[in-house]
């Protein structure tokens, strides 16, 4: 994409994940910014949806709520997402380890009871990112490849160094994840709290059909979710104490399957691994207090003059259920 005004923009978004791409898209589609005046920077830009469709399924999935759908429609990405291996779920079935999965103490939420076609859609991370990337490309935003290595706040703009060149904007938005380089360069400190747990993720085949239902069992030391996928498989998110999770990563598939079936109380019958196993350590990141140049104190705001981080409260991925939410209310972007 061509740059505007010799590398000068109104807004630069650092991070081409779902958060950054959705933010950049809404700035243009709903915020009134010209597409050529908004840039997205990342070390690795998203693949096209055409390439993602030809690749294997991504183990990382999200459960998109109805609020998420509204925002993705506003980004012109929803149609592509639903046409690419998306799996609507019509029910949620939740129970505690001390009660049987199909007894009267289990909680069941059904879309039909509230007059909805479904409760949400399970989508691969790569599909979500590619659909948003294609939408941003169609809109004509600038996509720049490179790592931000320096950030300088000037009188009327912020300058960032990207792959040996300088790019400036009136506002720089950091949407570059929990290990945000923008946050560090801006001097915004944060405290990391380890939960002592790790989430195991894999695709699983089950003897009984998942029935387009998201299943979740609360264990004594964690949680276990089975999220329905296209083709009858399920994506599991198994949150466990880290020591046990590490052990399960190394055991034979048959041993893994036995413990998984036991923790799931056989709700869907026998289980079989249908993919590799990957892990995601679970921890919380909280912004610390910082002081702006004008001496104003802020706590957990995540932003400073001309530098902003997109708050996970507005668009967040919770580690246990891998759910992506764009808030529960209408999102408004004002210039």
N, C-alpha and C positions, 0 to 999 in steps of 0.2 A: 504494500500500500504506500501511496505517496505521503510525504510529510507536509504539514501545513506551515507556511511561513518559516521555512528553514529550521524546523524542529521546535517550533513554538505552538503550544496548544492552550485551549482553555482548561482542559482537564486531562490528566494522565492517570490511568488506572494501572497499578503494578500488580500483576497476577492475572493469568488467563484461565483460572479455574472457573467453576460455575458461578461463584460469588462475583468475581471481577467482571466476567463477561456479561452477566445479568445487569450489574450496576452500570457498565458502560452502555449497554443497549438501552436501558431505561433513561439514561441521561439524554440520549438522542430522541428516542421515540416519545417520551413523556416529559422530558425536562426542557425541551426547546433548544438544545445545543446542536450546532451544525455537526454532521458526521465527521467532516474533515478536521474539526477542532477538538476531537476526542481521540485519544490514543490508548492502546492497551499494550503493556510491556510484559514479556515473560521470557525465561530462558528457553522454554519449549512451548510453542504455540499448539493449539489443539489440532488433531487430525481432522480431515473432512469426514462427514458422515458416510460418504461412499466407501471410504477405506475402512471405517469402523464396522460397517455392515458386513464387510468381507472378512473380518477378523474373528477370532474366538471370543466368547463371552468374557466380560470383565467380572472378576470375583467381587469387586466393590459395587454395591448396589445402594440405592436410596429408595425410601418410601415417600413418594411425593403426595402431599396433602392437596385438598381442593384449593387452598390459598396459594400453594405453589403453582398449581395449574393456571390460576388467573394471571400470575406474574409471567409465567412462561408463554402464555398466549400473548401477553402484551409485548414480549420479546420476539414474537413470531417464530418461536421454536417448538411449540407444543405439538403441532401436526407432525413434524419430523420425529419427535420423541415417541409418540404413540404408534408410529408406523415402523418402529425399529425395536422389536423384541420386548416391548413394554408389556407388563402383566398386571392388569387391574386386579385388585383384591376387594371382594364384596363383603367379607366378614373379618372380625378379629375375635380370636378365642384365647382367653387369658385365664390362667389358674395358678394356684400356689402349690408348692411341693407337697404340702400336707393334705391336699384333697385330690381326688381322681380327676383326670382330664375331662371326662364327659359327664361328670356328676352335676348336681344342682348348684354346687358352690362355684362352678366356673362362670366367668363373665363372658358373654357373647354379645358383640355389637354387629348389627346387620344393616347394610345400606338400605335394604328394602323397607325397614321399619321407619326410616326417616325420609323415604321417597327419593333416595339418590341412586344413581346407577352403580356406584361403587364408593368405597371409602378412600381410595387413593390408587396410585399406580406404582409398581416396583420397576425401577429403571436402573440400568447400568451407569456407573459414573462416566465411562468413556462415551456412551451415547448422549448423555446429558451435556457433557462438555462439547462434543462435536456438533450437536444441534445448535447450541448457543454460538459456537464459533462460526458456523455457516451463516447464522442469522446476522451476526456482526459483520461478516464479509459482505453479505448482500447489501447491508445498510451503507457500507463504504467507510467504516471507521478505520483508522490507522492501526495496524498490527506490527509491532516492533519486536524483533528477537534479540535477546541479550539479558545480562544480569545487571541490576542496579548496584553500582559499587560506591557511589557517593551521593549525598543529598545536601544541598545548600539553600537556605532560605534567604532570599534577597528582599529588597524593599517591596516590590510589587509582584514577585513571582517566586516559584521554587524551581531550582535547577537540579537535575539528576544526571549522573554519568551512566551511560548504557553502552557497553561494548566499545569503549574508547571515544564516544561522542557525547555531546551535551544536549539534553532535551529539557525544555522548560515549559512550565504551565502555571496558570493562576492557582490551581489546586492539584495536589497529588494525593491520590487515594491508595492506601495500602490494603490490597486484598490478596496478599501473598502468603496466607496461611498462618498457622500457629507459630512457626519459626520466622516470622516476618522480618525481612531485611529492612523494609521501610521503617518499621517500628524501632528497630535497633539504631538505624542511622538518624532517626528523628529524636533519639534520646528518650524514648518512652519505655520505661522498664516494666517488667511483669514478673509475677511470682508463679512458679509451677508447683502444683500439688499433685503428688503421685497417689492414685487410688489403690495401688498394690494389686491391680487386676489387669488382665490382658484379654482382649477379644479375639477369638479364633473364628475365621471366616472360611467357608467352603461351599461348594455346591453338592447337594445330596439327593439321591434317588430314594423314594420311599415306597413301601409295599402298598400303602393305601394312597389314593389321590389326595392332593392338598386341598381340593375343593375351592380353589380361589380364595383361600382363607389365610390370614397372617396369624400364626400360632405363637404364643409366648408363655413360657413357664418360669415362674419366679422360684429360684433355688435357694437353699439356705446360704450359699456363698456366692451367688451370682444370678445371671439370667440366661435363658436360652430361647432364641427366636428362630422360627422357620418361616421364611418369606417366600411366597409362591412365585415361580418363574414360568415363562413360556415353555411349553413342551413337557410339563409335568415335574420338572426338578424343583427343588427348594434351595434358597440361599440361607445358610445358618449364620447367626451371630451368637457365639457362645462365650459369655463373659465369665471369667473364672479367676481365682487367685493365680498370680503369675507363675508360681512354682508348678501348680498342676497344669496350667496351660503349656508351659515349656515341655513338660513331660509328655503331654498328649501330642505335641508336634513331632516327637521323635519315635512314637510307638508305631507298630505295624498297622496298616489300614484296618485289619480285622479287630484289633484291640481298641482302636479309636471308635469304630462303629459300635462295639459293645457298650462302651461307656456313654456314647452319645445316645443310643437307644434307651439306656437306663435312665439318664438324666431327663430324657424327654418322656419318660414313663410309657413308652410304646404307643404314643398317641396316634402315630401314622404307620404303625407296624414296623417291620424290619427296615433298617436304613443301610445305604451303601454309598461310600464316597464316590463322587463323580468328577472330582477336580483335585488340584493341589490344596494344601492347607496353608493359610497365611495368618499372621498375627498383627494386632494393632494394640500397643500399650495404651492404657486408659489413664488420662490425667486431665487436670483442670488448669487453665491459664487465666490469671486475674491481673488486670492492669494495676500498677502501683500509682501512688500519688506523684504528680509532677508539677513543676512550676513553669509557666510561660514567661516570655521576656518581659511581659507587663506585670509580672509578680502575682498572677492569679493562680490559685491552687485548684487542681482538678483531681478527682479520684475516679478511676474506672470509666473515664469518658472516652478513652481511646483516640483522642484527637488533640491537635495543637493548631495554632494559626497556620492556615494554608496547607496543613497536612492532616489527613483524616484516615482512620482505619474503619472499614466496614464492620460494624459490630455483629458478633455472632448471635446476639439477641434478635436481630432483624433477619439474618440469614444464617442459619447454623446447621451443622451436622452433628447430631448427638452420637457419641461413640458406641453406645450400647445397642441402639436399634438402627443405627445408620440412617436416620431419618433427616430429610432435608426440608426445612420449613422457611418460607419467605414471610413469616409473620402470620398472624391470624386476621389482620385487618387490611384494608386497601392500602397499598403502598403509593405514596405520593412523592414525586420528584419535582422540586421547585428550583428554578434558576436563581 
